[in-house]
């Protein structure tokens, strides 16, 4: 089965983690956790049976892509779980901080997500917007990072979420908005027809996407990128 390796790797990681906790008396012991991938996959299958594949619910759930783009249930689950089951936080934390030393389960999930996204439509030659709320005055650090990289290429090792609507979601004083020009055959994938909230109009960039820093607007905390 498409997901068997992912399920097994999670169990192996949990077994390893719990054994370390038991052997080290200074660590607070947390017992072996249930397999969240299996549990969430069961939730997803229940959702399919509940709402079907050809409509958007009042809450914005939309699974049309399964039929429209010939996704398997497993492929659709991998994409859907990125946002609806909050996989993005753990996955992107590792991809950003130590991409060459990922936990095996995160490595497998990231691989499956990239593969599944290939079946979704690219949002080619368009503008998308990424809003970042940055705590503790971190926006200045981000702006300075992009400032020193104007006219340079930057690699995003993580998956990058963005939205189609040009409205700003981040605060102009404490947040950052990144405005991205996508390329032909873009790595940015249109998820409006496979989402727990299609009203967000999400475009998700595959991991390992390169961008060119075009310019910045420090006064309004804006960054302009071109996808390469």
N, CA and C atoms as a LAMMPS dump frame, in Angstrom:
ITEM: TIMESTEP
0
ITEM: NUMBER OF ATOMS
684
ITEM: BOX BOUNDS ff ff ff
-5.0000000000000000e+02 5.0000000000000000e+02
-5.0000000000000000e+02 5.0000000000000000e+02
-5.0000000000000000e+02 5.0000000000000000e+02
ITEM: ATOMS id mol type element x y z
1 1 1 N 0.838 -1.204 0
2 1 2 C 0 0 0
3 1 3 C 0.871 1.252 0
4 2 1 N 0.398 2.299 -0.634
5 2 2 C 1.106 3.564 -0.797
6 2 3 C 1.594 4.146 0.53
7 3 1 N 0.823 3.964 1.595
8 3 2 C 1.131 4.607 2.876
9 3 3 C 1.768 3.677 3.903
10 4 1 N 1.949 2.423 3.58
11 4 2 C 2.446 1.466 4.571
12 4 3 C 3.8 1.862 5.154
13 5 1 N 4.702 2.329 4.293
14 5 2 C 6.024 2.716 4.773
15 5 3 C 5.923 3.884 5.744
16 6 1 N 5.081 4.848 5.426
17 6 2 C 4.877 6.001 6.305
18 6 3 C 4.35 5.549 7.664
19 7 1 N 3.361 4.682 7.654
20 7 2 C 2.801 4.184 8.912
21 7 3 C 3.869 3.466 9.741
22 8 1 N 4.65 2.629 9.081
23 8 2 C 5.674 1.841 9.785
24 8 3 C 6.77 2.723 10.36
25 9 1 N 7.186 3.734 9.594
26 9 2 C 8.248 4.622 10.063
27 9 3 C 7.817 5.402 11.299
28 10 1 N 6.552 5.805 11.344
29 10 2 C 6.067 6.5 12.536
30 10 3 C 6.144 5.582 13.75
31 11 1 N 5.709 4.343 13.593
32 11 2 C 5.755 3.396 14.712
33 11 3 C 7.188 3.137 15.167
34 12 1 N 8.095 3.03 14.208
35 12 2 C 9.504 2.818 14.552
36 12 3 C 10.068 4.009 15.32
37 13 1 N 9.719 5.221 14.864
38 13 2 C 10.203 6.428 15.534
39 13 3 C 9.632 6.536 16.948
40 14 1 N 8.373 6.198 17.104
41 14 2 C 7.757 6.231 18.432
42 14 3 C 8.399 5.207 19.366
43 15 1 N 8.698 4.036 18.836
44 15 2 C 9.35 3 19.639
45 15 3 C 10.727 3.463 20.086
46 16 1 N 11.464 4.092 19.171
47 16 2 C 12.805 4.595 19.498
48 16 3 C 12.721 5.697 20.549
49 17 1 N 11.8 6.639 20.341
50 17 2 C 11.675 7.765 21.264
51 17 3 C 11.27 7.305 22.659
52 18 1 N 10.29 6.425 22.729
53 18 2 C 9.821 5.976 24.039
54 18 3 C 10.882 5.161 24.771
55 19 1 N 11.7 4.408 24.034
56 19 2 C 12.767 3.633 24.676
57 19 3 C 13.845 4.547 25.237
58 20 1 N 14.13 5.656 24.543
59 20 2 C 15.103 6.632 25.052
60 20 3 C 14.593 7.251 26.347
61 21 1 N 13.308 7.58 26.38
62 21 2 C 12.721 8.169 27.583
63 21 3 C 12.794 7.222 28.772
64 22 1 N 12.545 5.952 28.515
65 22 2 C 12.569 4.963 29.592
66 22 3 C 13.979 4.803 30.153
67 23 1 N 14.977 4.8 29.263
68 23 2 C 16.36 4.566 29.673
69 23 3 C 16.988 5.769 30.354
70 24 1 N 16.425 6.952 30.137
71 24 2 C 16.998 8.164 30.714
72 24 3 C 16.081 8.685 31.82
73 25 1 N 16.431 8.487 33.084
74 25 2 C 15.549 8.886 34.193
75 25 3 C 15.375 10.392 34.314
76 26 1 N 16.25 11.166 33.669
77 26 2 C 16.151 12.621 33.767
78 26 3 C 15.117 13.184 32.789
79 27 1 N 14.663 12.361 31.866
80 27 2 C 13.692 12.818 30.885
81 27 3 C 12.282 12.514 31.368
82 28 1 N 11.378 13.448 31.11
83 28 2 C 9.97 13.228 31.447
84 28 3 C 9.404 12.169 30.509
85 29 1 N 8.873 11.107 31.063
86 29 2 C 8.433 9.984 30.232
87 29 3 C 7.079 10.269 29.586
88 30 1 N 7.056 10.135 28.283
89 30 2 C 5.813 10.194 27.523
90 30 3 C 5.668 8.855 26.82
91 31 1 N 4.603 8.161 27.09
92 31 2 C 4.41 6.835 26.514
93 31 3 C 4.297 6.871 25.003
94 32 1 N 4.343 5.706 24.421
95 32 2 C 4.24 5.579 22.975
96 32 3 C 2.907 6.135 22.496
97 33 1 N 2.975 7.021 21.522
98 33 2 C 1.789 7.703 21.032
99 33 3 C 1.1 6.891 19.935
100 34 1 N -0.227 7.026 19.804
101 34 2 C -0.923 6.342 18.711
102 34 3 C -0.453 6.876 17.366
103 35 1 N -0.587 6.077 16.334
104 35 2 C -0.108 6.449 15.006
105 35 3 C -1.019 7.511 14.397
106 36 1 N -0.55 8.756 14.399
107 36 2 C -1.39 9.858 13.93
108 36 3 C -1.68 9.767 12.441
109 37 1 N -0.77 9.165 11.682
110 37 2 C -0.999 9.042 10.246
111 37 3 C -2.144 8.071 9.963
112 38 1 N -2.15 6.953 10.665
113 38 2 C -3.248 5.998 10.498
114 38 3 C -4.564 6.614 10.962
115 39 1 N -4.55 7.26 12.12
116 39 2 C -5.772 7.871 12.654
117 39 3 C -6.32 8.941 11.722
118 40 1 N -5.431 9.775 11.198
119 40 2 C -5.881 10.841 10.303
120 40 3 C -6.348 10.297 8.961
121 41 1 N -5.737 9.214 8.507
122 41 2 C -6.183 8.591 7.262
123 41 3 C -7.595 8.033 7.426
124 42 1 N -7.888 7.466 8.575
125 42 2 C -9.239 6.974 8.835
126 42 3 C -10.235 8.138 8.878
127 43 1 N -9.832 9.254 9.466
128 43 2 C -10.689 10.446 9.486
129 43 3 C -10.963 10.937 8.068
130 44 1 N -9.925 10.893 7.229
131 44 2 C -10.072 11.372 5.86
132 44 3 C -11.035 10.486 5.075
133 45 1 N -10.926 9.19 5.236
134 45 2 C -11.84 8.28 4.54
135 45 3 C -13.28 8.496 5.016
136 46 1 N -13.441 8.767 6.295
137 46 2 C -14.773 9.072 6.826
138 46 3 C -15.314 10.353 6.197
139 47 1 N -14.44 11.351 6.037
140 47 2 C -14.847 12.614 5.424
141 47 3 C -15.314 12.401 3.988
142 48 1 N -14.591 11.578 3.242
143 48 2 C -14.982 11.289 1.861
144 48 3 C -16.381 10.683 1.818
145 49 1 N -16.639 9.742 2.687
146 49 2 C -17.954 9.109 2.729
147 49 3 C -19.041 10.094 3.143
148 50 1 N -18.648 11.076 3.948
149 50 2 C -19.625 12.029 4.476
150 50 3 C -20.006 13.091 3.453
151 51 1 N -19.011 13.696 2.775
152 51 2 C -19.316 14.839 1.91
153 51 3 C -19.215 14.521 0.426
154 52 1 N -18.645 13.367 0.063
155 52 2 C -18.541 13.043 -1.351
156 52 3 C -17.413 13.79 -2.037
157 53 1 N -17.353 13.646 -3.366
158 53 2 C -16.22 14.178 -4.122
159 53 3 C -16.599 15.286 -5.094
160 54 1 N -17.812 15.761 -5.052
161 54 2 C -18.237 16.666 -6.12
162 54 3 C -18.881 17.954 -5.626
163 55 1 N -18.559 18.358 -4.407
164 55 2 C -19.156 19.592 -3.913
165 55 3 C -18.251 20.249 -2.88
166 56 1 N -18.516 21.518 -2.638
167 56 2 C -17.848 22.259 -1.577
168 56 3 C -18.838 22.461 -0.442
169 57 1 N -18.46 22.114 0.768
170 57 2 C -19.359 22.266 1.905
171 57 3 C -19.415 23.726 2.338
172 58 1 N -20.358 24.029 3.221
173 58 2 C -20.489 25.395 3.721
174 58 3 C -19.241 25.851 4.454
175 59 1 N -18.53 24.922 5.068
176 59 2 C -17.299 25.27 5.786
177 59 3 C -16.094 25.37 4.859
178 60 1 N -16.287 25.062 3.574
179 60 2 C -15.205 25.227 2.605
180 60 3 C -14.471 23.962 2.242
181 61 1 N -14.847 22.827 2.828
182 61 2 C -14.179 21.573 2.482
183 61 3 C -14.49 21.21 1.038
184 62 1 N -13.468 20.778 0.329
185 62 2 C -13.616 20.513 -1.098
186 62 3 C -12.705 19.355 -1.482
187 63 1 N -13.279 18.31 -2.078
188 63 2 C -12.508 17.13 -2.474
189 63 3 C -12.681 16.815 -3.959
190 64 1 N -13.091 17.815 -4.74
191 64 2 C -13.347 17.608 -6.164
192 64 3 C -12.122 17.058 -6.881
193 65 1 N -10.939 17.432 -6.42
194 65 2 C -9.699 17.077 -7.122
195 65 3 C -9.487 15.572 -7.237
196 66 1 N -10.048 14.79 -6.332
197 66 2 C -9.846 13.345 -6.407
198 66 3 C -10.289 12.802 -7.755
199 67 1 N -11.469 13.211 -8.199
200 67 2 C -11.962 12.762 -9.502
201 67 3 C -11.347 13.571 -10.639
202 68 1 N -11.298 14.872 -10.453
203 68 2 C -10.895 15.763 -11.539
204 68 3 C -9.467 15.521 -11.984
205 69 1 N -8.57 15.235 -11.041
206 69 2 C -7.152 15.061 -11.36
207 69 3 C -6.667 13.632 -11.13
208 70 1 N -7.632 12.729 -10.963
209 70 2 C -7.329 11.297 -10.885
210 70 3 C -6.354 10.97 -9.76
211 71 1 N -6.594 11.548 -8.606
212 71 2 C -5.783 11.228 -7.433
213 71 3 C -6.322 9.978 -6.752
214 72 1 N -5.432 9.194 -6.197
215 72 2 C -5.867 8.115 -5.324
216 72 3 C -6.268 8.713 -3.98
217 73 1 N -6.984 7.941 -3.19
218 73 2 C -7.361 8.407 -1.856
219 73 3 C -6.115 8.688 -1.024
220 74 1 N -5.089 7.858 -1.192
221 74 2 C -3.857 8.035 -0.425
222 74 3 C -3.141 9.33 -0.812
223 75 1 N -3.069 9.606 -2.114
224 75 2 C -2.423 10.843 -2.573
225 75 3 C -3.184 12.063 -2.076
226 76 1 N -4.508 12.005 -2.165
227 76 2 C -5.325 13.123 -1.699
228 76 3 C -5.153 13.333 -0.199
229 77 1 N -5.074 12.25 0.549
230 77 2 C -4.881 12.352 1.997
231 77 3 C -3.575 13.056 2.337
232 78 1 N -2.51 12.712 1.641
233 78 2 C -1.205 13.321 1.915
234 78 3 C -1.28 14.835 1.734
235 79 1 N -1.927 15.288 0.666
236 79 2 C -2.053 16.732 0.419
237 79 3 C -2.976 17.37 1.456
238 80 1 N -4.129 16.76 1.65
239 80 2 C -5.134 17.306 2.561
240 80 3 C -4.594 17.414 3.984
241 81 1 N -3.823 16.41 4.399
242 81 2 C -3.33 16.382 5.779
243 81 3 C -2.296 17.462 6.058
244 82 1 N -1.677 17.993 5.009
245 82 2 C -0.645 19.018 5.211
246 82 3 C -1.21 20.209 5.981
247 83 1 N -2.417 20.633 5.618
248 83 2 C -3.01 21.783 6.301
249 83 3 C -4.094 21.374 7.286
250 84 1 N -4.962 20.448 6.902
251 84 2 C -6.114 20.149 7.749
252 84 3 C -5.721 19.433 9.028
253 85 1 N -4.677 18.611 8.989
254 85 2 C -4.212 17.914 10.184
255 85 3 C -2.891 18.498 10.689
256 86 1 N -2.58 19.696 10.209
257 86 2 C -1.46 20.5 10.711
258 86 3 C -0.114 19.792 10.638
259 87 1 N 0.102 19.068 9.564
260 87 2 C 1.409 18.456 9.353
261 87 3 C 2.465 19.501 9.018
262 88 1 N 2.024 20.64 8.499
263 88 2 C 2.957 21.646 7.993
264 88 3 C 3.959 22.113 9.041
265 89 1 N 3.537 22.207 10.285
266 89 2 C 4.412 22.755 11.321
267 89 3 C 5.637 21.877 11.552
268 90 1 N 5.414 20.603 11.814
269 90 2 C 6.519 19.682 12.092
270 90 3 C 7.379 19.456 10.855
271 91 1 N 6.735 19.295 9.708
272 91 2 C 7.464 19.03 8.462
273 91 3 C 8.374 20.197 8.107
274 92 1 N 7.828 21.403 8.104
275 92 2 C 8.617 22.562 7.688
276 92 3 C 9.68 22.946 8.705
277 93 1 N 9.424 22.684 9.977
278 93 2 C 10.444 22.951 10.994
279 93 3 C 11.705 22.146 10.692
280 94 1 N 11.53 20.878 10.362
281 94 2 C 12.693 20.045 10.055
282 94 3 C 13.305 20.401 8.703
283 95 1 N 12.473 20.655 7.712
284 95 2 C 12.998 20.989 6.384
285 95 3 C 13.814 22.278 6.404
286 96 1 N 13.429 23.223 7.247
287 96 2 C 14.155 24.492 7.32
288 96 3 C 15.417 24.379 8.172
289 97 1 N 15.331 23.658 9.274
290 97 2 C 16.427 23.664 10.239
291 97 3 C 17.501 22.629 9.972
292 98 1 N 17.124 21.463 9.481
293 98 2 C 18.141 20.446 9.178
294 98 3 C 17.655 19.549 8.033
295 99 1 N 17.562 20.106 6.824
296 99 2 C 17.011 19.357 5.682
297 99 3 C 17.784 18.106 5.315
298 100 1 N 19.064 18.038 5.672
299 100 2 C 19.864 16.856 5.333
300 100 3 C 19.802 15.785 6.419
301 101 1 N 19.115 16.081 7.537
302 101 2 C 19.045 15.122 8.645
303 101 3 C 17.607 14.981 9.142
304 102 1 N 16.709 14.754 8.212
305 102 2 C 15.303 14.623 8.566
306 102 3 C 15.04 13.304 9.286
307 103 1 N 14.075 13.338 10.203
308 103 2 C 13.565 12.075 10.722
309 103 3 C 13.036 11.268 9.541
310 104 1 N 13.173 9.968 9.611
311 104 2 C 12.78 9.132 8.469
312 104 3 C 11.308 9.292 8.108
313 105 1 N 10.464 9.45 9.118
314 105 2 C 9.035 9.582 8.837
315 105 3 C 8.736 10.916 8.158
316 106 1 N 9.44 11.973 8.548
317 106 2 C 9.261 13.276 7.906
318 106 3 C 9.809 13.245 6.484
319 107 1 N 10.916 12.575 6.294
320 107 2 C 11.488 12.421 4.957
321 107 3 C 10.509 11.704 4.028
322 108 1 N 9.884 10.655 4.525
323 108 2 C 8.924 9.9 3.715
324 108 3 C 7.683 10.734 3.417
325 109 1 N 7.162 11.424 4.437
326 109 2 C 5.98 12.26 4.214
327 109 3 C 6.273 13.358 3.193
328 110 1 N 7.432 14.007 3.305
329 110 2 C 7.8 15.074 2.372
330 110 3 C 7.908 14.543 0.949
331 111 1 N 8.494 13.363 0.812
332 111 2 C 8.607 12.729 -0.505
333 111 3 C 7.217 12.456 -1.086
334 112 1 N 6.325 11.898 -0.279
335 112 2 C 4.976 11.593 -0.751
336 112 3 C 4.204 12.86 -1.101
337 113 1 N 4.405 13.918 -0.317
338 113 2 C 3.71 15.171 -0.598
339 113 3 C 4.187 15.773 -1.915
340 114 1 N 5.488 15.799 -2.14
341 114 2 C 6.002 16.306 -3.418
342 114 3 C 5.456 15.491 -4.589
343 115 1 N 5.439 14.167 -4.442
344 115 2 C 4.938 13.303 -5.507
345 115 3 C 3.448 13.534 -5.757
346 116 1 N 2.687 13.678 -4.708
347 116 2 C 1.243 13.884 -4.847
348 116 3 C 0.929 15.247 -5.451
349 117 1 N 1.696 16.262 -5.07
350 117 2 C 1.478 17.601 -5.618
351 117 3 C 1.712 17.645 -7.123
352 118 1 N 2.54 16.749 -7.632
353 118 2 C 2.787 16.714 -9.076
354 118 3 C 1.515 16.453 -9.872
355 119 1 N 0.507 15.874 -9.251
356 119 2 C -0.735 15.574 -9.956
357 119 3 C -1.736 16.722 -9.896
358 120 1 N -1.413 17.75 -9.124
359 120 2 C -2.285 18.917 -9.025
360 120 3 C -1.875 19.966 -10.053
361 121 1 N -2.809 20.836 -10.469
362 121 2 C -2.489 21.836 -11.497
363 121 3 C -1.532 22.904 -10.982
364 122 1 N -0.593 23.287 -11.826
365 122 2 C 0.327 24.376 -11.484
366 122 3 C -0.366 25.716 -11.677
367 123 1 N -0.027 26.667 -10.83
368 123 2 C -0.585 28.02 -10.938
369 123 3 C 0.426 28.87 -11.704
370 124 1 N 0.445 28.681 -13.024
371 124 2 C 1.506 29.23 -13.868
372 124 3 C 1.331 30.718 -14.165
373 125 1 N 2.485 31.417 -14.227
374 125 2 C 2.54 32.8 -14.716
375 125 3 C 1.503 33.689 -14.033
376 126 1 N 1.482 33.626 -12.728
377 126 2 C 0.517 34.378 -11.946
378 126 3 C 1.185 34.977 -10.72
379 127 1 N 0.419 35.796 -10.017
380 127 2 C 0.885 36.397 -8.773
381 127 3 C 0.206 35.704 -7.599
382 128 1 N 0.994 35.325 -6.597
383 128 2 C 0.445 34.797 -5.346
384 128 3 C 1.057 35.567 -4.182
385 129 1 N 0.425 35.445 -3.03
386 129 2 C 0.806 36.245 -1.87
387 129 3 C 1.037 35.331 -0.663
388 130 1 N 2.114 35.6 0.028
389 130 2 C 2.434 34.833 1.241
390 130 3 C 2.543 35.802 2.406
391 131 1 N 1.688 35.626 3.403
392 131 2 C 1.692 36.508 4.567
393 131 3 C 2.281 35.79 5.768
394 132 1 N 3.207 36.45 6.428
395 132 2 C 3.901 35.87 7.569
396 132 3 C 3.737 36.79 8.771
397 133 1 N 3.212 36.232 9.851
398 133 2 C 3.136 36.965 11.113
399 133 3 C 4.357 36.591 11.937
400 134 1 N 5.181 37.566 12.246
401 134 2 C 6.474 37.296 12.866
402 134 3 C 6.493 37.85 14.288
403 135 1 N 6.676 36.987 15.306
404 135 2 C 6.718 37.469 16.693
405 135 3 C 8.062 38.093 17.041
406 136 1 N 8.066 38.85 18.128
407 136 2 C 9.31 39.372 18.717
408 136 3 C 10.141 40.191 17.729
409 137 1 N 9.476 41.038 16.96
410 137 2 C 10.171 41.932 16.026
411 137 3 C 11.027 41.181 15.004
412 138 1 N 10.65 39.951 14.714
413 138 2 C 11.418 39.158 13.76
414 138 3 C 11.291 39.624 12.332
415 139 1 N 10.313 40.497 12.053
416 139 2 C 10.113 40.95 10.682
417 139 3 C 11.33 41.696 10.156
418 140 1 N 12.019 42.439 11.018
419 140 2 C 13.198 43.184 10.572
420 140 3 C 14.313 42.239 10.14
421 141 1 N 14.443 41.102 10.83
422 141 2 C 15.451 40.117 10.444
423 141 3 C 15.139 39.528 9.075
424 142 1 N 13.855 39.244 8.838
425 142 2 C 13.461 38.693 7.546
426 142 3 C 13.678 39.7 6.425
427 143 1 N 13.277 40.94 6.672
428 143 2 C 13.466 41.986 5.66
429 143 3 C 14.944 42.149 5.341
430 144 1 N 15.776 42.154 6.366
431 144 2 C 17.218 42.311 6.14
432 144 3 C 17.797 41.122 5.378
433 145 1 N 17.271 39.919 5.658
434 145 2 C 17.725 38.735 4.915
435 145 3 C 17.451 38.907 3.427
436 146 1 N 16.24 39.335 3.109
437 146 2 C 15.908 39.515 1.693
438 146 3 C 16.633 40.725 1.095
439 147 1 N 16.866 41.748 1.924
440 147 2 C 17.559 42.939 1.429
441 147 3 C 18.96 42.605 0.942
442 148 1 N 19.695 41.798 1.706
443 148 2 C 21.067 41.469 1.305
444 148 3 C 21.094 40.455 0.165
445 149 1 N 19.914 39.891 -0.141
446 149 2 C 19.846 38.915 -1.229
447 149 3 C 19.118 39.429 -2.466
448 150 1 N 18.869 40.734 -2.535
449 150 2 C 18.252 41.296 -3.741
450 150 3 C 19.125 40.969 -4.953
451 151 1 N 18.471 40.473 -6.002
452 151 2 C 19.124 40.02 -7.247
453 151 3 C 19.872 38.693 -7.084
454 152 1 N 19.685 38.04 -5.938
455 152 2 C 20.277 36.72 -5.72
456 152 3 C 19.194 35.645 -5.695
457 153 1 N 19.621 34.405 -5.919
458 153 2 C 18.72 33.263 -5.814
459 153 3 C 18.672 32.789 -4.361
460 154 1 N 17.482 32.408 -3.904
461 154 2 C 17.334 31.828 -2.571
462 154 3 C 16.559 30.519 -2.7
463 155 1 N 16.954 29.541 -1.911
464 155 2 C 16.321 28.227 -1.935
465 155 3 C 15.402 28.075 -0.735
466 156 1 N 14.16 27.703 -0.995
467 156 2 C 13.229 27.389 0.083
468 156 3 C 13.178 25.875 0.235
469 157 1 N 13.798 25.371 1.27
470 157 2 C 13.858 23.923 1.467
471 157 3 C 12.523 23.357 1.95
472 158 1 N 11.679 24.204 2.524
473 158 2 C 10.388 23.767 3.052
474 158 3 C 9.294 23.933 2.001
475 159 1 N 8.098 23.46 2.326
476 159 2 C 6.912 23.733 1.517
477 159 3 C 6.44 25.149 1.847
478 160 1 N 6.022 25.883 0.828
479 160 2 C 5.665 27.285 1.012
480 160 3 C 4.195 27.499 0.669
481 161 1 N 3.425 27.933 1.656
482 161 2 C 2.014 28.23 1.441
483 161 3 C 1.842 29.67 0.974
484 162 1 N 0.881 29.867 0.087
485 162 2 C 0.556 31.211 -0.388
486 162 3 C -0.928 31.236 -0.734
487 163 1 N -1.431 32.425 -1.066
488 163 2 C -2.846 32.533 -1.424
489 163 3 C -3.004 33.409 -2.658
490 164 1 N -4.12 33.203 -3.345
491 164 2 C -4.368 33.9 -4.606
492 164 3 C -4.91 35.302 -4.377
493 165 1 N -5.713 35.471 -3.332
494 165 2 C -6.315 36.768 -3.046
495 165 3 C -5.24 37.803 -2.745
496 166 1 N -5.405 39.011 -3.314
497 166 2 C -4.388 40.044 -3.105
498 166 3 C -4.613 40.859 -1.831
499 167 1 N -5.598 40.481 -1.039
500 167 2 C -5.778 41.144 0.241
501 167 3 C -4.65 40.773 1.194
502 168 1 N -4.263 41.717 2.025
503 168 2 C -3.169 41.451 2.963
504 168 3 C -3.708 40.884 4.259
505 169 1 N -3.158 39.745 4.696
506 169 2 C -3.571 39.108 5.939
507 169 3 C -2.642 39.471 7.089
508 170 1 N -1.423 39.844 6.787
509 170 2 C -0.445 40.155 7.83
510 170 3 C -0.493 41.64 8.174
511 171 1 N -0.116 41.955 9.398
512 171 2 C -0.073 43.341 9.838
513 171 3 C 1.093 44.068 9.168
514 172 1 N 0.849 45.286 8.696
515 172 2 C 1.898 46.026 7.989
516 172 3 C 3.071 46.397 8.887
517 173 1 N 2.814 46.486 10.185
518 173 2 C 3.87 46.888 11.108
519 173 3 C 4.68 45.695 11.616
520 174 1 N 3.997 44.601 11.941
521 174 2 C 4.679 43.47 12.579
522 174 3 C 4.746 42.225 11.702
523 175 1 N 4.118 42.266 10.535
524 175 2 C 4.104 41.11 9.642
525 175 3 C 4.789 41.411 8.325
526 176 1 N 4.92 40.384 7.523
527 176 2 C 5.61 40.495 6.24
528 176 3 C 4.737 39.874 5.16
529 177 1 N 4.627 40.555 4.032
530 177 2 C 3.955 39.957 2.878
531 177 3 C 4.963 39.76 1.757
532 178 1 N 4.984 38.527 1.234
533 178 2 C 5.854 38.188 0.113
534 178 3 C 4.987 38.029 -1.126
535 179 1 N 5.301 38.767 -2.16
536 179 2 C 4.543 38.742 -3.408
537 179 3 C 5.375 37.979 -4.433
538 180 1 N 4.815 36.877 -4.916
539 180 2 C 5.575 35.944 -5.747
540 180 3 C 5.01 35.894 -7.156
541 181 1 N 5.877 36.082 -8.132
542 181 2 C 5.533 35.86 -9.534
543 181 3 C 5.889 34.416 -9.88
544 182 1 N 4.875 33.629 -10.211
545 182 2 C 5.151 32.231 -10.543
546 182 3 C 5.615 32.112 -11.991
547 183 1 N 6.281 31.002 -12.284
548 183 2 C 6.82 30.772 -13.624
549 183 3 C 5.906 29.835 -14.405
550 184 1 N 6.233 29.612 -15.659
551 184 2 C 5.579 28.566 -16.436
552 184 3 C 5.993 27.207 -15.865
553 185 1 N 5.07 26.268 -15.814
554 185 2 C 5.312 24.965 -15.178
555 185 3 C 5.769 25.171 -13.732
556 186 1 N 4.994 25.938 -13.025
557 186 2 C 5.33 26.347 -11.661
558 186 3 C 5.305 25.176 -10.684
559 187 1 N 6.145 25.297 -9.642
560 187 2 C 6.074 24.382 -8.501
561 187 3 C 4.938 24.743 -7.555
562 188 1 N 4.287 25.877 -7.798
563 188 2 C 3.145 26.282 -6.993
564 188 3 C 1.892 25.565 -7.472
565 189 1 N 1.272 24.793 -6.591
566 189 2 C 0.138 23.953 -6.962
567 189 3 C -1.165 24.498 -6.381
568 190 1 N -2.167 24.597 -7.243
569 190 2 C -3.465 25.15 -6.878
570 190 3 C -4.258 24.109 -6.082
571 191 1 N -4.522 24.412 -4.808
572 191 2 C -5.196 23.459 -3.927
573 191 3 C -6.651 23.822 -3.65
574 192 1 N -7.221 24.715 -4.434
575 192 2 C -8.592 25.144 -4.149
576 192 3 C -9.602 24.004 -4.242
577 193 1 N -9.275 22.984 -5.015
578 193 2 C -10.215 21.872 -5.171
579 193 3 C -9.805 20.63 -4.369
580 194 1 N -8.897 20.845 -3.422
581 194 2 C -8.537 19.777 -2.476
582 194 3 C -8.093 20.438 -1.182
583 195 1 N -9.062 20.781 -0.347
584 195 2 C -8.739 21.593 0.821
585 195 3 C -9.81 21.44 1.882
586 196 1 N -9.4 21.594 3.148
587 196 2 C -10.392 21.633 4.22
588 196 3 C -11.027 23.018 4.292
589 197 1 N -10.423 24.006 3.597
590 197 2 C -10.98 25.356 3.561
591 197 3 C -10.613 26 2.232
592 198 1 N -11.41 25.714 1.21
593 198 2 C -11.097 26.219 -0.128
594 198 3 C -11.209 27.734 -0.218
595 199 1 N -11.876 28.371 0.775
596 199 2 C -11.999 29.823 0.765
597 199 3 C -10.637 30.5 0.936
598 200 1 N -9.652 29.768 1.455
599 200 2 C -8.312 30.335 1.605
600 200 3 C -7.594 30.471 0.265
601 201 1 N -8.07 29.762 -0.756
602 201 2 C -7.493 29.843 -2.107
603 201 3 C -5.984 29.602 -2.079
604 202 1 N -5.609 28.467 -1.524
605 202 2 C -4.188 28.196 -1.297
606 202 3 C -3.469 27.698 -2.541
607 203 1 N -2.256 28.22 -2.734
608 203 2 C -1.287 27.686 -3.688
609 203 3 C -0.085 27.245 -2.867
610 204 1 N 0.278 25.971 -2.983
611 204 2 C 1.363 25.406 -2.179
612 204 3 C 2.549 25.077 -3.071
613 205 1 N 3.709 25.638 -2.73
614 205 2 C 4.938 25.371 -3.479
615 205 3 C 5.612 24.116 -2.94
616 206 1 N 6.067 23.278 -3.857
617 206 2 C 6.797 22.075 -3.479
618 206 3 C 8.08 22.456 -2.744
619 207 1 N 8.592 21.535 -1.955
620 207 2 C 9.854 21.786 -1.259
621 207 3 C 10.993 21.876 -2.265
622 208 1 N 12.006 22.662 -1.907
623 208 2 C 13.167 22.79 -2.787
624 208 3 C 12.962 23.715 -3.97
625 209 1 N 12.073 24.698 -3.835
626 209 2 C 11.825 25.657 -4.916
627 209 3 C 12.785 26.844 -4.8
628 210 1 N 13.324 27.252 -5.939
629 210 2 C 14.233 28.401 -5.998
630 210 3 C 13.471 29.666 -6.381
631 211 1 N 13.893 30.787 -5.799
632 211 2 C 13.312 32.088 -6.108
633 211 3 C 14.428 33.109 -6.318
634 212 1 N 14.126 34.113 -7.105
635 212 2 C 15.006 35.273 -7.256
636 212 3 C 14.405 36.424 -6.468
637 213 1 N 15.203 37.024 -5.584
638 213 2 C 14.727 38.18 -4.822
639 213 3 C 14.789 39.395 -5.734
640 214 1 N 13.628 39.891 -6.124
641 214 2 C 13.556 41.001 -7.072
642 214 3 C 13.757 42.351 -6.38
643 215 1 N 12.992 42.584 -5.317
644 215 2 C 13.098 43.868 -4.609
645 215 3 C 12.378 43.765 -3.268
646 216 1 N 12.576 44.79 -2.441
647 216 2 C 11.862 44.868 -1.167
648 216 3 C 11.307 46.274 -0.985
649 217 1 N 10.255 46.368 -0.2
650 217 2 C 9.683 47.645 0.207
651 217 3 C 9.709 47.648 1.734
652 218 1 N 10.777 48.204 2.29
653 218 2 C 10.986 48.127 3.738
654 218 3 C 9.928 48.908 4.504
655 219 1 N 9.445 49.996 3.927
656 219 2 C 8.451 50.827 4.605
657 219 3 C 7.166 50.047 4.872
658 220 1 N 6.753 49.24 3.9
659 220 2 C 5.5 48.497 4.021
660 220 3 C 5.7 47.005 4.298
661 221 1 N 6.949 46.623 4.575
662 221 2 C 7.272 45.217 4.854
663 221 3 C 6.788 44.287 3.738
664 222 1 N 7.223 44.606 2.527
665 222 2 C 6.882 43.816 1.348
666 222 3 C 8.148 43.27 0.704
667 223 1 N 8.066 42.039 0.22
668 223 2 C 9.173 41.408 -0.502
669 223 3 C 8.63 40.88 -1.821
670 224 1 N 9.378 41.1 -2.902
671 224 2 C 8.961 40.644 -4.228
672 224 3 C 9.92 39.561 -4.714
673 225 1 N 9.356 38.387 -5.015
674 225 2 C 10.151 37.255 -5.486
675 225 3 C 9.667 36.801 -6.857
676 226 1 N 10.591 36.272 -7.645
677 226 2 C 10.257 35.611 -8.904
678 226 3 C 10.637 34.141 -8.784
679 227 1 N 9.698 33.268 -9.075
680 227 2 C 10.012 31.836 -9.039
681 227 3 C 10.941 31.476 -10.191
682 228 1 N 11.939 30.658 -9.907
683 228 2 C 12.898 30.23 -10.925
684 228 3 C 12.635 28.785 -11.344
